[in-house]
Amino acid sequence: MNKWWDGYSWRMIQTNFREIDMENIDAVSYAKDLKEFGATLVLLNAAGITASYDSNLPFQPNSEYLNGDSLNKIIEECHKQGIKVIARTDFSKIQYSVYEKNPDWAYRTREGKIVNYNGYVHTCLNGGYQQEYMFEILQEVLTTHEFDGLFCNMSGFLVVDYSYKYHGPCHCENCQRKFKEQYGLELPEKDDPRSSVYKKYMIFKKDCEKEHTERLRRLVKDISPDIAINGLDYIRGESNTDIGRANWQYSASSNSRVISGPDRNRPTDNASVGFMGFRYRHTSVSPALMELRQWQNLANAGSLSMYIMGRLDNHLDTSGLEATKKVFQFHQKHEKLYSNLVSMAKGVVVRNASLYQSDSEVFGWIRALTESHIPFDEIRISELNDLSQLDGKEFVVLGDIKFLSDQQVKLFDDFAANGGTVIATGETGLFNNHFEARNGMALNCLGIEHVKENKSDLLSSIFKISEAEKDLFPRCNNTPLIAPGPNLVLVEPKENAKKYLQLIPEHPFGPPEICYYNEVIQEPGIIMSEYHKGRGVYIPWKIGSFYREQGYQNTLNIMQDILFSLCGIEEIAPNLTPMVEVNMVKDKDNDKQMIQFVNNSGCFANSYFSPVPIHNISLRLKDVKESAQIETLRGGKVEYRFEDGYLNINLDVLKDYDAIVLS
């Protein structure tokens, strides 16, 4: 039976209430503001740290500012405007007065200390508050209010505070007891992936979180099966910034792809965060960035989401609101077109398990594929367990995906055996899903006999493309020396594997008078192995990381030659600037197809400006149905012709976003 969120036109605004926002809130105005903006959902504060209603529970503190309209009145008025309401809860902290009466609810450092941040004490997932009392709070708030969904903020095991101070794994009595019972060991002192104890602790945390999530699901669905739960019925992510953290220009595109999946079979709520960071919650990021994120959300998930502090009517920095509203209202106008789409991409980038984990190797591949105009999907490794999930795909990128289960190893080998191409880099598959080292390379399709050494201290080593290899690497003809960065897995390829590039080992890089090399050794930089009907391509260094962190054309050239020349991926836009993102989707139920363009040219260094118009965009596309009608959604003019099974198409100008609809 379908639920309300199935196929719902998702335009979310999170108004993260401060306590004072309930002082004078007018429910009618609040709901009308959301409606006028174009929202179809709102996420607002309900319970946990502070209740936005009159709670009858002794350890659920009520806000001191409940002088405006009630939470029930706000929900009622939103529903009148056709807006679904999601309850925001936060059980990661309790007020100090609550802690004083329940000290066993708190997170504890190794020294037994609590984390008290501005009078709010961190709690532990295994403590009585999150194991018992939060369920009483949820029972109360969800049975006394007609919420449509639930979001629990900052779930899991937190080890840092809002100032990013690291406190280490929780050492409360409950964590110590449970870990000792399960493993007979003391808790690790710090997060250290090299430690055998910490590897067990990672499994311990995962098990605790899984059990807790299942209890949460049962409680909420017993109250009402029509309450959508974040992480189960829909998934929330964030495209955000913070002071001192590098910007990620494809954050919204990537998050949306990961969350929605190729089939877009679950609602995607990737929130564009409208402030600079924790310390500057009242100051907006650049309007152009707010707009760009929404176009990226739209192109890759067909949904929109924005997160601000306070309410729309009292939000002082409105600079990012109009830019966001423009995209909301465009989606509102065309929402039927975006409600039933699936990806047409032939490639997949596999992501590590955490949506919030910064991953240079994977991010570098996302950059290279995007800037080469190769449409692709993204799937978290934790969700990839069946070969059918790769149906219709031609290549998979495993960017230093260290931890693979035996089942996943077989899945990727089977994918290659059936005709696919597996591209793997770095330490992919050198560890199992229990974080234990394997004896050698797990993936047979990569053509590796054994691993000789894993190095992480290279300084001046570079790879050289030989004269005999130049035709295979045409983009590198003028740049035949490839910088790999510090990491290299030295391997012995199997006899029938093809080896490309040779290694120039460590040599002097100063003073200039002695900056030359005398040796080139047969240590390959790329190994390609035919595997039944398909192939494996192994790059034993972190090529994606080097591109993400340094961004040189040298690295992009070799990545593009690997993709287009070695792997045979078809180029659809060889003359298009790398600053345009291209993807292709189709309607699940009919022949309608859509080619989407996002103009990323406004991204300059660490700033975001309005994009520069891009003129005369030409594409050559296969697997596109001859159409009776071709139109654009943002005013661009299209010329096209079908020839030899290809659609040759030209878009006269791209301003911010456009979509070519073929029907």
Buried (B, 14 or more C-beta within 10 A) or exposed (E): EEBEBEEBBBBBBBBBBBBEBBEEBBBBBBBBBBBEBBBBBBBBBBBBBBBBBEBEBEBBBBBEBBEBBBBEBBBBBBBEBEBBBBBBBBBBBBBBEBBEEBEEBBBBBBEEEBBBEEEBBBBBBBBBBBBEBBBBBBBBBBEBBBBBBBBBBEBBBBBEBEEEEEBBBBBBEBBBEBBEEEBEEEBBEEBEEEBEBBBBBBBBBBEBBEEBBEEBBEBBBEBEEEBBBBBBBBBBBBBBBEEEEEEBBBBBBBBBBBBBBBEBEBBBBBBBBBBBBEEBBEEBBBBBBBBBBBBBBBBBBBBBBBBBBBBBBEBEBEBBBEBBBBBBEBBBEBBEBBBBBBBBBBBBBBBBEEBEEEBBBBBBBBBBBBBBBBBBBBBBBBEBEEBEBBEEBBBBBBBBBBBBBEEBBBBBBBBBBEEBBBBBBBBBBBBBBEBEEBEBBBBBBBBBEEBEEBBEEBEBBBBBBEEEBEEBBEBBEEBBEBBBBBBBBEBBBBEEBBBBBBBBBBBEEEEEEEEEBEEBEEBBBBBBBBBEEBBBBBBBBBBBBBBBBEEEEBBBBBBBBBBBBBBEBEBBBEEBBBBBBBBBBBBBEEEBBBBBBBBBBBBEEEEBBBBBEBEEBBBBBEEBEEBEEBEBBBEBEBEBEBEEEBBBBBBBBBBBBBBBBBB
